[in-house]
Amino acid sequence: MSYFSSIDYAIFLIVVIVALFTGFIAYRWRKPKEMGNIEEWGLGGRRFGTVVIWFLLGGDLYTAYTLIAVPGVAASSGALAMFAITYGIMIYPIVYATMPRLYTVSKKRGYITSSDYVRDRFNSRLLAMLIGLTGVVAEMPYIALQEVSIGYVFRAMSVPVTVALVAAFAVVAIFTFVSGLRGPSLTAVLKDAIIWVAVITIIIYVPYRLGGFGPIFSNAASIFKSNAPLFESPGLSLGYTTLALGSALALFLYPHGVTGTLSSKDSRTIKRNASLLPLYNVLLLIVAVLGIAAVAAQGVVFNGKGGNPASSFAIPYLIKDLFPSAFTAFAYAAIVVGSVVPASIMAIASANLLTRNVYREYINKNASSRSQAMLSRVLVLVVIAGSLVFALLPVASGNIVYLQTLGGAFVLQTLPAIYISLYTRKLNKWSVGIGWLVGVSAAVYGQYLNHFSGGTLLPPSYDFIYLGIFALILNVVTVLIVHGIMTGMHRVKDEGIIENHELEPEF
């Protein structure tokens, strides 16, 4: 007899359909006179205030990675999962220092993407395109992470995975095509409400069923045969630290982080959200602990070895084992909705980069704002289809936290061109471009060292340092060396059309 009844499947479908329908009707939410404008479709007209941005960035940044990958790491590797909590704390001072500056000049000059800024800051279309394509490449595994996570939910529900994935993301692609950023922005409000209801219910009920947090941690510790859920191996301290730091630096370099930020109505909104968004870390901490609870409940480590479940089944199995089927269906729907909303924002961000910094720069320099919006709509479909192919690769589905950390390793190589250039004009396109090339090459080489096996901590001979930080260090050192050489040769000149005063945000 199936665990789920027809009523349970109906609950699941109703929650998902209502959330997606909200995305469709968002087309009429604060609808401008001209929706065909790239700024209106791709950034919501830069009209979103503190509340909407809080939900939008929360939906943008706290995704299936939070709901599936982080507890999965906790259920397979214990305390290593806490790097997500650490980097969640590090993120927002970085956001407070950098994003208002990027927003200010972007609004003044009508920039839609970070690569628009790079083009004018360094007076280089080529560098802007390289930075943009790096963002798109980094975004693809992040979108795939959302899709793979939905696949684990469908497997737990005994639903045909491939067919269901294609159907779910076809609907997402359509509502994104129609509503632009307004779709996921409005849906994010409903998505967060559903997720918070599910998570709060789970964190209250699970300890009750398992006898409290004390027994959960002690039982999990004995199953790990060490204190792994509470303490990390000293040998991984550098890996833990660099993984947290690299993830924090990378998060708002991702195109979707930039897109969500640039849709704000002013820089004060960004600063307020840099103060308020850490509340989501409470959610992140809760789901990480639930991964350890899954080990205690199942009596096994979720490592996919010796018949043990794969790590990404930790939360789906925990819910399925301890809750009535109706609530399980609701919670699974929450995970699905928590995946499709950020996937939509990520697809929009990637499409905007391809339109603005490849098509407009190299194919049709005179493309109107309307034609750019239409091309971005079409490219959303292409990006989502491409990420679906990526999601079906065995290495992707086998270790989904790898998808986020791999994307981070590549997008980190855009840091000198974006973050550092917000504070100095002394860098030039040659030093930044050569540094980018070295960093990206190092990221690829690091994957070679790991035999492309689904890990982003380098081998023991490199002290398990995070691949992204390893590549970024080489990147920045190269930038400094090339800049020093060019300065000694008196070949450095003031580049770009952006003046420093244009970066100063209002207070």
C-alpha positions in Angstrom: 0.0 0.0 0.0 1.3 3.4 -1.0 2.3 5.8 1.8 0.6 8.7 0.0 -3.2 8.7 -0.7 -5.0 10.5 -3.5 -5.8 13.3 -1.0 -2.1 13.7 -0.1 -1.1 14.1 -3.8 -4.0 16.6 -4.1 -2.5 18.6 -1.2 0.9 18.6 -2.8 -0.5 19.7 -6.2 -2.7 22.4 -4.8 0.2 24.1 -2.8 2.5 24.0 -5.9 -0.2 25.1 -8.3 -1.3 28.0 -6.1 2.3 29.2 -5.8 3.0 29.0 -9.5 -0.4 30.7 -10.3 0.8 33.5 -8.1 3.7 33.9 -10.4 1.4 34.2 -13.4 -0.9 36.8 -11.9 2.2 38.8 -10.8 2.2 40.1 -14.4 -0.6 42.5 -13.2 1.1 43.4 -9.9 2.2 47.0 -10.0 2.0 46.6 -13.7 3.7 49.5 -15.6 2.4 51.1 -18.8 5.2 49.4 -20.7 6.1 45.9 -19.6 8.3 45.3 -22.7 11.1 47.3 -21.2 14.2 45.3 -20.1 14.4 47.3 -16.8 10.7 46.6 -16.1 10.8 42.9 -17.0 14.3 42.1 -15.7 14.4 44.3 -12.6 10.8 45.0 -11.7 11.3 48.6 -12.6 13.7 49.0 -9.6 10.6 49.6 -7.4 10.8 47.1 -4.7 10.9 48.3 -1.1 12.3 46.7 2.1 9.6 44.1 2.6 9.5 42.8 -0.9 13.3 42.8 -1.2 13.5 40.9 2.1 11.3 38.1 0.7 12.9 38.3 -2.8 16.5 38.0 -1.5 15.4 35.5 1.0 13.8 33.4 -1.8 16.8 34.2 -3.9 19.5 33.1 -1.5 17.8 30.6 0.8 16.9 27.9 -1.7 16.9 24.1 -2.0 20.5 24.4 -1.0 19.2 25.4 2.4 16.4 22.8 2.5 18.1 19.8 1.0 21.9 20.2 0.6 22.8 21.7 4.0 21.0 19.1 6.1 22.3 16.5 3.7 25.9 17.5 4.5 25.0 17.4 8.2 23.6 13.9 7.8 26.7 12.7 5.9 29.6 14.7 7.3 28.4 16.1 10.6 29.8 19.5 11.6 31.1 20.4 8.2 27.6 21.5 7.4 28.0 24.3 9.9 30.2 26.2 7.3 26.8 27.3 5.9 25.9 29.0 9.2 29.3 30.6 9.3 29.2 32.0 5.9 25.6 33.1 6.4 27.0 35.4 9.2 29.8 36.7 7.0 27.6 37.6 4.0 25.9 40.7 5.2 28.8 43.0 6.2 30.1 42.3 2.7 26.7 43.2 1.2 26.5 46.4 3.3 29.9 47.5 2.1 29.6 46.7 -1.6 26.1 46.5 -2.9 24.9 50.0 -2.2 27.9 51.3 -4.2 27.1 49.0 -7.1 23.4 49.9 -6.9 24.0 53.7 -6.9 26.0 53.8 -10.1 23.8 51.2 -11.7 20.6 53.2 -11.1 22.3 56.4 -12.3 23.6 54.9 -15.5 20.8 52.3 -16.2 22.9 49.2 -15.6 20.9 45.9 -15.6 23.9 43.6 -14.8 27.2 43.7 -13.0 28.9 43.3 -16.4 27.3 46.6 -17.5 29.2 48.2 -14.7 32.5 46.3 -15.6 32.2 47.5 -19.2 32.2 51.2 -18.2 34.5 50.9 -15.2 37.3 49.4 -17.4 36.2 50.6 -20.8 36.3 47.0 -22.1 33.5 45.1 -23.8 35.6 42.0 -23.8 36.2 42.0 -20.1 32.6 42.7 -19.4 31.6 39.7 -21.6 34.1 37.4 -19.9 32.8 38.4 -16.4 29.2 37.9 -17.6 29.8 34.5 -19.1 31.6 33.5 -15.9 28.4 34.4 -14.0 26.3 32.4 -16.4 28.6 29.3 -16.1 28.5 29.6 -12.3 24.7 30.0 -12.3 24.0 26.8 -14.3 25.0 24.3 -11.5 23.1 26.5 -9.0 19.9 26.2 -11.1 20.6 22.5 -11.5 20.8 22.2 -7.7 17.2 23.4 -7.5 16.2 20.9 -10.1 18.1 18.0 -8.5 16.5 18.8 -5.1 13.0 18.6 -6.6 14.1 15.2 -8.1 14.8 13.8 -4.6 11.3 14.9 -3.4 9.7 13.3 -6.4 11.7 10.1 -5.8 10.5 10.1 -2.2 6.9 10.4 -3.5 7.4 7.6 -6.1 6.7 10.0 -8.9 8.5 9.6 -12.3 11.4 12.1 -11.8 12.4 13.1 -15.3 8.8 13.7 -16.5 7.9 15.6 -13.3 11.1 17.8 -13.5 10.5 18.8 -17.1 6.8 19.6 -16.3 7.6 21.6 -13.2 10.3 23.7 -14.9 8.3 24.2 -18.1 5.7 25.9 -16.0 8.4 28.0 -14.2 9.8 29.0 -17.6 6.4 30.1 -18.8 5.5 32.2 -15.8 9.0 33.7 -15.8 8.6 34.5 -19.5 5.3 36.3 -18.9 5.9 38.1 -15.5 9.7 38.7 -15.4 11.1 39.4 -12.0 7.7 40.3 -10.7 6.7 36.6 -10.9 9.3 35.2 -8.4 9.1 38.4 -6.3 5.4 38.0 -5.5 5.7 34.2 -5.3 8.6 34.5 -2.9 6.3 36.0 -0.3 4.0 32.9 -0.4 7.0 30.6 -0.7 8.5 31.9 2.5 5.3 31.6 4.4 4.9 28.0 3.3 8.5 27.1 4.2 8.4 28.8 7.6 5.2 27.0 8.5 6.7 23.7 7.5 10.1 24.2 9.2 8.7 25.5 12.5 6.3 22.6 12.6 9.1 20.1 12.0 11.5 21.6 14.5 8.9 21.5 17.2 7.6 18.0 16.5 10.9 16.1 15.6 12.6 16.7 19.0 9.3 15.7 20.7 9.2 12.4 18.7 12.9 11.7 19.2 13.1 12.5 23.0 14.7 16.0 22.7 17.9 17.5 21.3 20.1 15.7 23.9 19.2 12.2 22.7 19.3 13.4 19.1 22.9 14.5 19.4 24.1 11.7 21.5 22.5 9.0 19.3 23.9 10.7 16.2 27.3 10.9 17.8 27.3 7.2 18.5 26.1 6.4 14.9 29.0 8.6 13.5 31.2 6.7 16.0 32.8 10.0 17.0 31.7 13.5 17.9 31.5 14.3 14.2 28.1 16.0 14.5 29.5 18.4 17.0 33.2 18.9 16.2 35.1 18.9 12.9 38.4 17.2 12.4 41.3 19.6 13.1 42.8 18.5 9.7 39.8 20.1 7.9 40.0 23.5 9.7 41.5 25.3 6.7 39.0 23.7 4.4 36.1 24.7 6.7 37.3 28.3 7.1 38.1 28.8 3.4 34.8 27.2 2.3 32.8 29.5 4.6 34.8 32.6 3.5 34.7 31.7 -0.2 30.9 31.0 -0.1 30.3 34.4 1.7 32.3 36.3 -0.8 30.7 34.5 -3.8 27.0 34.8 -2.9 26.4 38.3 -4.1 28.7 38.0 -7.0 26.3 35.5 -8.5 24.1 37.1 -11.1 20.9 36.4 -9.2 22.3 38.1 -6.1 23.0 41.2 -8.2 19.6 41.1 -9.9 17.7 40.9 -6.7 19.7 43.8 -5.2 19.4 46.0 -8.3 15.6 45.7 -8.2 15.6 47.7 -4.9 14.0 51.2 -5.0 17.1 52.8 -3.3 20.4 52.0 -1.6 18.8 52.5 1.9 16.6 49.5 1.1 19.7 47.4 0.5 21.3 48.5 3.8 18.2 47.8 5.8 18.0 44.3 4.3 21.7 43.7 5.0 20.6 44.1 8.6 17.4 42.1 8.5 18.3 39.2 6.2 20.5 37.5 8.9 17.1 36.4 10.4 17.1 33.7 7.7 20.1 32.2 9.4 17.8 30.9 12.1 16.1 28.9 9.4 19.5 27.7 8.1 20.6 26.6 11.6 17.3 24.7 12.1 17.6 22.7 8.9 21.2 21.9 9.5 20.3 20.4 12.9 17.5 18.5 11.2 20.1 16.7 9.1 21.6 15.4 12.4 18.1 14.5 13.6 17.7 12.4 10.4 20.8 10.3 11.3 19.4 9.7 14.8 15.9 8.8 13.4 17.2 6.5 10.6 20.1 5.0 12.6 22.5 5.4 9.6 24.8 8.0 8.1 23.4 9.4 4.9 26.4 8.8 2.7 25.0 6.6 -0.1 27.5 3.8 0.8 26.7 0.2 1.8 23.0 0.6 1.1 22.7 3.8 3.2 20.5 6.5 1.7 22.1 9.4 -0.3 22.7 12.5 1.8 20.0 14.5 -0.1 17.3 12.1 1.2 17.9 13.2 4.8 15.1 15.7 5.1 12.6 13.9 2.8 13.0 10.7 4.8 13.0 12.4 8.2 9.6 14.0 7.3 8.2 10.8 5.8 9.2 8.7 8.8 7.8 10.9 11.5 4.8 12.8 10.1 1.4 11.9 8.8 1.3 11.7 5.0 -0.8 14.8 4.6 1.8 17.0 6.3 4.5 15.2 4.4 2.8 16.2 1.2 2.6 19.8 2.3 6.3 19.9 3.4 7.4 18.3 0.1 5.4 21.0 -1.7 7.2 23.6 0.3 10.6 22.2 -0.8 9.5 22.2 -4.5 8.2 25.8 -4.2 11.4 26.7 -2.4 13.3 25.5 -5.5 11.3 26.9 -8.4 11.3 30.5 -7.1 15.1 30.9 -7.0 15.5 29.0 -10.2 13.3 31.6 -11.9 15.4 34.5 -10.5 18.6 32.7 -11.6 17.3 32.2 -15.1 16.4 35.8 -15.4 19.8 37.0 -14.2 21.6 34.7 -16.6 19.4 35.7 -19.5 20.0 39.4 -18.8 23.8 38.8 -18.9 23.6 37.0 -22.2 21.4 39.7 -23.7 23.1 42.7 -22.4 26.8 41.7 -22.5 26.9 39.3 -25.5 24.0 40.1 -27.8 23.9 43.8 -27.4 27.7 44.3 -27.3 28.7 42.0 -30.2 25.6 41.2 -32.3 23.2 44.2 -32.2 24.7 47.3 -30.6 21.5 49.2 -31.4 19.1 46.7 -29.8 16.2 48.5 -28.2 15.2 48.0 -24.6 12.0 46.2 -25.9 14.0 43.8 -28.1 16.4 43.1 -25.3 13.5 42.2 -23.0 12.1 39.8 -25.6 15.4 38.1 -26.1 15.9 37.7 -22.4 12.5 36.1 -22.2 13.5 33.6 -24.8 16.9 33.0 -23.2 15.2 32.1 -19.9 13.8 29.1 -21.6 17.2 28.2 -23.0 18.9 28.6 -19.6 16.4 26.5 -17.8 16.6 23.8 -20.5 20.4 23.8 -20.3 20.4 23.5 -16.5 18.0 20.5 -16.8 20.6 18.7 -18.8 23.3 19.6 -16.3 21.0 18.3 -13.5 20.7 14.9 -15.0 24.5 14.3 -14.9 25.4 11.6 -12.3 28.1 13.8 -10.6 25.4 16.5 -10.1 22.7 14.3 -8.7 25.1 12.4 -6.4 26.5 15.3 -4.4 24.3 18.4 -4.7 26.2 20.7 -2.3 29.0 20.3 -4.9 26.8 22.2 -7.4 26.8 25.3 -5.2 30.4 25.3 -4.2 31.5 24.6 -7.8 29.6 27.6 -9.1 31.1 29.7 -6.3 34.6 28.7 -7.2 34.1 30.2 -10.7 32.1 33.3 -9.8 34.7 34.2 -7.1 37.1 35.0 -10.0 34.9 38.0 -10.8 35.7 39.6 -7.4 38.5 41.9 -8.5 36.5 43.2 -11.5 33.4 43.9 -9.3 34.1 44.3 -5.6 37.6 45.6 -5.6 37.0 48.1 -8.4 34.2 49.7 -6.4 36.9 51.1 -4.2 39.8 51.9 -6.5 40.4 53.0 -10.0 44.0 51.8 -10.0 43.2 48.5 -11.5 43.1 48.2 -15.3 41.5 45.8 -17.7 44.8 44.0 -18.5 45.7 43.1 -14.9 42.1 42.2 -14.0 41.6 40.2 -17.2 44.9 38.2 -16.8 44.0 37.6 -13.2 40.6 36.3 -14.2 42.2 33.9 -16.7 44.6 32.6 -14.1 41.8 32.2 -11.5 39.5 30.4 -13.9 42.3 28.1 -15.1 43.2 27.3 -11.5 39.5 26.5 -10.7 39.5 24.0 -13.7 42.9 22.6 -12.6 41.5 22.1 -9.1 38.7 20.0 -10.5 41.3 18.0 -12.3 43.1 17.4 -9.0 39.9 16.1 -7.6 39.3 13.9 -10.8 36.1 15.7 -11.4 34.5 13.6 -8.8 32.2 16.0 -7.1 34.4 17.8 -4.5 35.6 21.3 -4.1 38.0 20.9 -1.2 41.5 20.3 -2.6 43.5 17.1 -1.8 45.4 16.8 1.5 48.6 18.0 -0.2 46.8 21.4 -0.5 45.6 21.3 3.1 42.0 20.8 1.9 41.7 24.5 1.0 38.5 25.4 -0.8 39.1 25.5 -4.6 37.4 28.9 -5.0 39.7 30.6 -2.5 42.8 28.8 -3.9 42.0 30.1 -7.4 41.1 33.6 -6.0 44.4 33.9 -4.2 46.3 33.2 -7.5 43.9 35.6 -9.3 44.6 38.5 -6.9 48.3 37.8 -6.8 48.4 37.9 -10.6 46.4 41.2 -10.7 48.9 42.8 -8.3 52.0 41.5 -10.2 50.7 42.6 -13.6 49.6 45.9 -12.2 53.1 46.4 -10.7 54.8 45.6 -13.9 52.6 47.9 -15.9 53.1 50.7 -13.3 56.9 50.2 -13.6 56.6 50.5 -17.4 54.4 53.6 -17.0 51.6 51.9 -19.0 48.8 52.4 -16.5 46.3 55.0 -17.4 42.9 56.1 -16.0 40.3 53.9 -17.5 36.6 54.0 -17.9 33.9 56.6 -17.6 32.7 56.1 -14.1 33.9 58.7 -11.6 34.4 57.7 -8.0 31.8 60.1 -6.7 29.1 58.2 -8.7 29.7 55.2 -6.4 28.8 57.0 -3.2 25.4 55.8 -2.0 22.9 58.1 -0.2 22.5 57.8 3.5 
